[in-house]
């Protein structure tokens, strides 16, 4: 039984009034098992409990469920809701006690918040930097999921109804360090939507009989869009010590980057284009260097050293680039060990995450070369030692930075059930604690080394310096076309300025890199003039992230791209973008994101050819946005208080626009492939 709070709450007038008009419901679910791997599991839901009461105590509303066939007559689950200082807000807590069974709690679904929706209700959920979904509700079965995200970044979601009543729910406390997922479902009852967080605690002797969720959160009724929801979260986040520490760091080296080049291959392929671009523009640039290592990509981790071309040439190239003021960071994978490596049995296997079924999962990322990469637990002494040794070697080559893939995007959400690791089985903070320690150890070993990881690493905000974010190119990860789905910069709305963010999949000739260490027969036999077939893809994919306040990035720049007339317009746009970004870093690096303005501009269809490094010919596909805004924009407040809108026209035609923001209104037009800063003072 979900609690129909609107009908039963006898709480304060404020809660009663607020909830009566909206009729939300709050429920829970517990997934219970024993610490043993592969043990059976029972699901305990509110509907199975024998009684339910609602009490008012010390200004709080306590919802108490008692008695369960498996957990015993005294099993008690308590949800507490207390008014917050914010209007129409409630802080929640969750606890259980009196469990008489041998089962412990593996997963807690709480709050399971069901609120009204219309056919136009939009969902914001925390997939990486944030996504808005506009489900075709009539086509979604009751109870079916519409959005599921592993929580590696921001911890809030919302059901959005514009200026009508909308609902927000978040996790607070130290939830950023813990294993959670967010799930949004069509409600079981007509015209409702259910939002829930699924938290994975650890199973310990202490929390079997009774326990509490170690963090709370808030539920909030509000009006507005995804940005209004982000503002609720950031008011809290900005007050947290770890966020303050991240914002307060000196970021001179990262701030001084005008554009990144994500180049893959040996020195002779990756370095000259970067050097030439720097000479041509006079801008400080960065090289994110993939495939420098002896192993094929996504095989043989974590044994990257030595470089394919030999240590001497690699180091000489690094030192030459650094001497020219070019920032260089080499790729490493920060979480994986290949089960095929001879060291697996003596080291990797001991450190690997153990799944609930007792297995050590191995993932094959590389489509061409068989491999089974296992994720290392947070407590992984052999892996930590190997990575620390590698980082010392890389630092010894004069590298100012290193990249550690997947830590930011994949590890916090995991649970580990190893009976031999020095942690209790389950989720908790094992992963975040261990990888935070690894980052800190690497930095202590190598003073001044800058460390980067992927996605939107809220758990590591204060221990890494930068992150590559690629979800603004979400079509490449299977995101459907607009208007059904849209990536929005919610993480940037909260944390812009706390660390450097960069990234894009934009390839100027449309040909993803192919590792010469892969089987030659898997290389596409005939490349087409992709820049003619999908003429807007490069500019759109490239510009989106910059419009979100990220540092520009181009994937696989080659010397042939500089002077070929086929790429001339896009190459000029690349140069112009880097110059624009660099000149406006007081907004785009240092600034705080403000609510978007209302921008009126033409819309047009655009097609994106979806093909990655592992995409075989027959698997390539096209995503078609039937009506995409021709101008992207964002609004920023500089540290000195100045406010400005950044606009970019990614099309090859001039585009007129009208910009309206609070008391400001302007109109004008943007030249093809151009940027503009509108002063909003
Ligand atoms: Zn473990």
Boltz pocket constraint, residues with backbone or C-beta under 6 A from the ligand:
constraints:
  - pocket:
      binder: B
      contacts: [[A, 351], [A, 352], [A, 353], [A, 354], [A, 377], [A, 378], [A, 379], [A, 416], [A, 417], [A, 418], [A, 421], [A, 423], [A, 430]]
      max_distance: 6.0
